[in-house]
């Protein structure tokens, strides 16, 4: 997987371009079909969830 971050980190929303294996894209598509969310929305939620878990300031780590 490769990620490219675009834009100024002080701006929101930021942009991260990800290259993922076809299997991951298929998984995201199945979630999208089931939930009605876009693949971009699902990927953003996963990144946010992962970042929150890795944030040392979170007490629930």
N, CA, C and O atoms as a Tinker XYZ file with bonds, in Angstrom:
   244  protein
     1  N      0.853000   -1.163000    0.000000    73     2
     2  CA     0.000000    0.000000    0.000000    64     1     3
     3  C      0.896000    1.223000    0.000000    63     2     4     5
     4  O      1.947000    1.237000    0.642000    81     3
     5  N      0.479000    2.237000   -0.716000    73     3     6
     6  CA     1.229000    3.488000   -0.777000    64     5     7
     7  C      0.250000    4.627000   -0.541000    63     6     8     9
     8  O     -0.871000    4.599000   -1.047000    81     7
     9  N      0.662000    5.616000    0.216000    73     7    10
    10  CA    -0.180000    6.775000    0.497000    64     9    11
    11  C      0.542000    8.040000    0.077000    63    10    12    13
    12  O      1.754000    8.168000    0.253000    81    11
    13  N     -0.212000    8.969000   -0.479000    73    11    14
    14  CA     0.293000   10.282000   -0.834000    64    13    15
    15  C     -0.598000   11.314000   -0.156000    63    14    16    17
    16  O     -1.815000   11.304000   -0.338000    81    15
    17  N      0.001000   12.193000    0.616000    73    15    18
    18  CA    -0.755000   13.232000    1.302000    64    17    19
    19  C     -0.615000   14.518000    0.501000    63    18    20    21
    20  O      0.494000   14.939000    0.171000    81    19
    21  N     -1.753000   15.136000    0.192000    73    19    22
    22  CA    -1.759000   16.354000   -0.605000    64    21    23
    23  C     -2.257000   17.521000    0.228000    63    22    24    25
    24  O     -3.092000   17.349000    1.117000    81    23
    25  N     -1.750000   18.689000   -0.058000    73    23    26
    26  CA    -2.226000   19.894000    0.581000    64    25    27
    27  C     -1.463000   20.232000    1.850000    63    26    28    29
    28  O     -0.593000   19.483000    2.293000    81    27
    29  N     -1.802000   21.357000    2.414000    73    27    30
    30  CA    -1.194000   21.858000    3.639000    64    29    31
    31  C     -1.799000   21.122000    4.827000    63    30    32    33
    32  O     -3.021000   21.005000    4.922000    81    31
    33  N     -0.969000   20.630000    5.726000    73    31    34
    34  CA    -1.475000   19.874000    6.873000    64    33    35
    35  C     -2.322000   20.730000    7.806000    63    34    36    37
    36  O     -3.033000   20.191000    8.654000    81    35
    37  N     -2.262000   22.047000    7.667000    73    35    38
    38  CA    -3.090000   22.931000    8.486000    64    37    39
    39  C     -4.485000   23.121000    7.895000    63    38    40    41
    40  O     -5.384000   23.620000    8.571000    81    39
    41  N     -4.664000   22.726000    6.644000    73    39    42
    42  CA    -5.962000   22.847000    5.986000    64    41    43
    43  C     -6.790000   21.601000    6.256000    63    42    44    45
    44  O     -6.251000   20.504000    6.394000    81    43
    45  N     -8.101000   21.778000    6.329000    73    43    46
    46  CA    -8.999000   20.646000    6.444000    64    45    47
    47  C    -10.142000   20.874000    5.501000    63    46    48    49
    48  O    -10.626000   22.005000    5.452000    81    47
    49  N    -10.611000   19.939000    4.763000    73    47    50
    50  CA   -10.133000   18.560000    4.807000    64    49    51
    51  C     -8.845000   18.393000    4.018000    63    50    52    53
    52  O     -8.627000   19.061000    3.008000    81    51
    53  N     -8.022000   17.519000    4.479000    73    51    54
    54  CA    -6.806000   17.152000    3.754000    64    53    55
    55  C     -7.134000   16.054000    2.760000    63    54    56    57
    56  O     -8.274000   15.597000    2.671000    81    55
    57  N     -6.139000   15.645000    2.030000    73    55    58
    58  CA    -6.358000   14.601000    1.039000    64    57    59
    59  C     -5.228000   13.588000    1.158000    63    58    60    61
    60  O     -4.055000   13.952000    1.231000    81    59
    61  N     -5.595000   12.324000    1.177000    73    59    62
    62  CA    -4.639000   11.232000    1.165000    64    61    63
    63  C     -5.039000   10.305000    0.030000    63    62    64    65
    64  O     -6.145000    9.765000    0.024000    81    63
    65  N     -4.148000   10.121000   -0.921000    73    63    66
    66  CA    -4.393000    9.181000   -2.010000    64    65    67
    67  C     -3.757000    7.853000   -1.641000    63    66    68    69
    68  O     -2.570000    7.803000   -1.317000    81    67
    69  N     -4.528000    6.783000   -1.685000    73    67    70
    70  CA    -4.037000    5.466000   -1.314000    64    69    71
    71  C     -4.091000    4.518000   -2.502000    63    70    72    73
    72  O     -5.041000    4.528000   -3.285000    81    71
    73  N     -3.067000    3.714000   -2.616000    73    71    74
    74  CA    -3.089000    2.600000   -3.552000    64    73    75
    75  C     -3.180000    1.342000   -2.708000    63    74    76    77
    76  O     -2.314000    1.088000   -1.871000    81    75
    77  N     -4.226000    0.554000   -2.924000    73    75    78
    78  CA    -4.441000   -0.653000   -2.133000    64    77    79
    79  C     -4.588000   -1.842000   -3.080000    63    78    80    81
    80  O     -4.937000   -1.669000   -4.248000    81    79
    81  N     -4.323000   -3.045000   -2.579000    73    79    82
    82  CA    -4.507000   -4.235000   -3.397000    64    81    83
    83  C     -5.975000   -4.376000   -3.832000    63    82    84    85
    84  O     -6.880000   -3.880000   -3.161000    81    83
    85  N     -6.188000   -5.041000   -4.930000    73    83    86
    86  CA    -7.537000   -5.251000   -5.474000    64    85    87
    87  C     -8.447000   -5.909000   -4.437000    63    86    88    89
    88  O     -9.636000   -5.600000   -4.369000    81    87
    89  N     -7.896000   -6.809000   -3.638000    73    87    90
    90  CA    -8.683000   -7.492000   -2.606000    64    89    91
    91  C     -9.255000   -6.494000   -1.602000    63    90    92    93
    92  O    -10.407000   -6.623000   -1.187000    81    91
    93  N     -8.462000   -5.508000   -1.215000    73    91    94
    94  CA    -8.928000   -4.481000   -0.267000    64    93    95
    95  C     -9.998000   -3.633000   -0.918000    63    94    96    97
    96  O    -11.002000   -3.309000   -0.283000    81    95
    97  N     -9.805000   -3.267000   -2.170000    73    95    98
    98  CA   -10.812000   -2.483000   -2.883000    64    97    99
    99  C    -12.122000   -3.257000   -2.980000    63    98   100   101
   100  O    -13.194000   -2.669000   -2.836000    81    99
   101  N    -12.056000   -4.558000   -3.222000    73    99   102
   102  CA   -13.260000   -5.394000   -3.279000    64   101   103
   103  C    -13.969000   -5.408000   -1.928000    63   102   104   105
   104  O    -15.195000   -5.324000   -1.859000    81   103
   105  N    -13.190000   -5.514000   -0.863000    73   103   106
   106  CA   -13.754000   -5.483000    0.483000    64   105   107
   107  C    -14.468000   -4.156000    0.735000    63   106   108   109
   108  O    -15.592000   -4.137000    1.236000    81   107
   109  N    -13.817000   -3.059000    0.390000    73   107   110
   110  CA   -14.432000   -1.739000    0.564000    64   109   111
   111  C    -15.691000   -1.602000   -0.281000    63   110   112   113
   112  O    -16.663000   -0.984000    0.154000    81   111
   113  N    -15.685000   -2.174000   -1.485000    73   111   114
   114  CA   -16.864000   -2.120000   -2.353000    64   113   115
   115  C    -18.029000   -2.894000   -1.739000    63   114   116   117
   116  O    -19.172000   -2.443000   -1.811000    81   115
   117  N    -17.757000   -4.048000   -1.139000    73   115   118
   118  CA   -18.823000   -4.821000   -0.484000    64   117   119
   119  C    -19.423000   -4.036000    0.681000    63   118   120   121
   120  O    -20.639000   -4.033000    0.874000    81   119
   121  N    -18.566000   -3.372000    1.454000    73   119   122
   122  CA   -19.067000   -2.535000    2.556000    64   121   123
   123  C    -19.914000   -1.401000    1.990000    63   122   124   125
   124  O    -20.976000   -1.086000    2.528000    81   123
   125  N    -19.447000   -0.789000    0.908000    73   123   126
   126  CA   -20.177000    0.298000    0.277000    64   125   127
   127  C    -21.550000   -0.157000   -0.210000    63   126   128   129
   128  O    -22.551000    0.534000   -0.019000    81   127
   129  N    -21.581000   -1.324000   -0.839000    73   127   130
   130  CA   -22.855000   -1.863000   -1.332000    64   129   131
   131  C    -23.829000   -2.115000   -0.188000    63   130   132   133
   132  O    -25.031000   -1.890000   -0.327000    81   131
   133  N    -23.308000   -2.582000    0.937000    73   131   134
   134  CA   -24.140000   -2.918000    2.082000    64   133   135
   135  C    -24.621000   -1.677000    2.826000    63   134   136   137
   136  O    -25.760000   -1.636000    3.292000    81   135
   137  N    -23.757000   -0.662000    2.942000    73   135   138
   138  CA   -24.077000    0.505000    3.783000    64   137   139
   139  C    -24.599000    1.708000    3.011000    63   138   140   141
   140  O    -25.261000    2.576000    3.580000    81   139
   141  N    -24.303000    1.761000    1.723000    73   139   142
   142  CA   -24.683000    2.934000    0.943000    64   141   143
   143  C    -23.678000    4.073000    1.041000    63   142   144   145
   144  O    -23.860000    5.110000    0.404000    81   143
   145  N    -22.620000    3.898000    1.829000    73   143   146
   146  CA   -21.567000    4.917000    1.917000    64   145   147
   147  C    -20.622000    4.750000    0.731000    63   146   148   149
   148  O    -20.481000    3.660000    0.178000    81   147
   149  N    -19.983000    5.848000    0.356000    73   147   150
   150  CA   -18.988000    5.766000   -0.714000    64   149   151
   151  C    -17.722000    5.103000   -0.182000    63   150   152   153
   152  O    -17.475000    5.084000    1.024000    81   151
   153  N    -16.931000    4.566000   -1.091000    73   151   154
   154  CA   -15.657000    3.969000   -0.705000    64   153   155
   155  C    -14.778000    5.022000   -0.034000    63   154   156   157
   156  O    -14.072000    4.714000    0.926000    81   155
   157  N    -14.813000    6.251000   -0.525000    73   155   158
   158  CA   -14.029000    7.331000    0.090000    64   157   159
   159  C    -14.453000    7.587000    1.525000    63   158   160   161
   160  O    -13.605000    7.790000    2.394000    81   159
   161  N    -15.761000    7.580000    1.785000    73   159   162
   162  CA   -16.254000    7.794000    3.146000    64   161   163
   163  C    -15.810000    6.666000    4.073000    63   162   164   165
   164  O    -15.414000    6.910000    5.213000    81   163
   165  N    -15.879000    5.433000    3.578000    73   163   166
   166  CA   -15.481000    4.279000    4.380000    64   165   167
   167  C    -13.985000    4.342000    4.682000    63   166   168   169
   168  O    -13.571000    4.138000    5.823000    81   167
   169  N    -13.178000    4.623000    3.663000    73   167   170
   170  CA   -11.732000    4.705000    3.851000    64   169   171
   171  C    -11.381000    5.819000    4.834000    63   170   172   173
   172  O    -10.514000    5.637000    5.688000    81   171
   173  N    -12.038000    6.958000    4.724000    73   171   174
   174  CA   -11.782000    8.066000    5.652000    64   173   175
   175  C    -12.125000    7.661000    7.082000    63   174   176   177
   176  O    -11.373000    7.969000    8.007000    81   175
   177  N    -13.247000    6.976000    7.274000    73   175   178
   178  CA   -13.635000    6.536000    8.608000    64   177   179
   179  C    -12.612000    5.560000    9.179000    63   178   180   181
   180  O    -12.293000    5.622000   10.366000    81   179
   181  N    -12.098000    4.661000    8.345000    73   179   182
   182  CA   -11.093000    3.702000    8.806000    64   181   183
   183  C     -9.797000    4.401000    9.201000    63   182   184   185
   184  O     -9.176000    4.042000   10.202000    81   183
   185  N     -9.389000    5.395000    8.421000    73   183   186
   186  CA    -8.168000    6.143000    8.745000    64   185   187
   187  C     -8.356000    6.904000   10.052000    63   186   188   189
   188  O     -7.466000    6.905000   10.903000    81   187
   189  N     -9.501000    7.546000   10.217000    73   187   190
   190  CA    -9.770000    8.292000   11.445000    64   189   191
   191  C     -9.777000    7.353000   12.646000    63   190   192   193
   192  O     -9.171000    7.653000   13.675000    81   191
   193  N    -10.458000    6.219000   12.519000    73   191   194
   194  CA   -10.517000    5.253000   13.615000    64   193   195
   195  C     -9.117000    4.755000   13.992000    63   194   196   197
   196  O     -8.784000    4.656000   15.173000    81   195
   197  N     -8.312000    4.447000   12.990000    73   195   198
   198  CA    -6.949000    3.983000   13.257000    64   197   199
   199  C     -6.094000    5.050000   13.903000    63   198   200   201
   200  O     -5.324000    4.762000   14.819000    81   199
   201  N     -6.222000    6.284000   13.435000    73   199   202
   202  CA    -5.437000    7.378000   14.005000    64   201   203
   203  C     -5.831000    7.633000   15.453000    63   202   204   205
   204  O     -4.974000    7.895000   16.297000    81   203
   205  N     -7.128000    7.555000   15.740000    73   203   206
   206  CA    -7.582000    7.764000   17.114000    64   205   207
   207  C     -7.043000    6.684000   18.043000    63   206   208   209
   208  O     -6.683000    6.969000   19.185000    81   207
   209  N     -6.986000    5.444000   17.559000    73   207   210
   210  CA    -6.457000    4.351000   18.386000    64   209   211
   211  C     -4.962000    4.510000   18.625000    63   210   212   213
   212  O     -4.462000    4.123000   19.681000    81   211
   213  N     -4.250000    5.068000   17.672000    73   211   214
   214  CA    -2.807000    5.215000   17.789000    64   213   215
   215  C     -2.381000    6.513000   18.475000    63   214   216   217
   216  O     -1.209000    6.690000   18.808000    81   215
   217  N     -3.337000    7.415000   18.683000    73   215   218
   218  CA    -3.038000    8.695000   19.315000    64   217   219
   219  C     -2.692000    8.466000   20.787000    63   218   220   221
   220  O     -3.539000    7.996000   21.548000    81   219
   221  N     -1.463000    8.789000   21.204000    73   219   222
   222  CA    -1.059000    8.539000   22.587000    64   221   223
   223  C     -1.867000    9.338000   23.615000    63   222   224   225
   224  O     -1.814000    9.028000   24.805000    81   223
   225  N     -2.597000   10.337000   23.189000    73   223   226
   226  CA    -3.389000   11.139000   24.113000    64   225   227
   227  C     -4.740000   10.487000   24.424000    63   226   228   229
   228  O     -5.441000   10.916000   25.340000    81   227
   229  N     -5.102000    9.452000   23.660000    73   227   230
   230  CA    -6.352000    8.756000   23.926000    64   229   231
   231  C     -6.171000    7.844000   25.132000    63   230   232   233
   232  O     -5.211000    7.076000   25.194000    81   231
   233  N     -7.072000    7.924000   26.073000    73   231   234
   234  CA    -6.944000    7.125000   27.294000    64   233   235
   235  C     -7.359000    5.670000   27.091000    63   234   236   237
   236  O     -7.056000    4.818000   27.926000    81   235
   237  N     -8.044000    5.382000   25.998000    73   235   238
   238  CA    -8.535000    4.018000   25.801000    64   237   239
   239  C     -7.572000    3.153000   24.990000    63   238   240   241
   240  O     -7.988000    2.131000   24.443000    81   239
   241  N     -6.315000    3.530000   24.899000    73   239   242
   242  CA    -5.342000    2.724000   24.167000    64   241   243
   243  C     -4.940000    1.505000   24.937000    63   242   244
   244  O     -4.124000    0.715000   24.462000    81   243
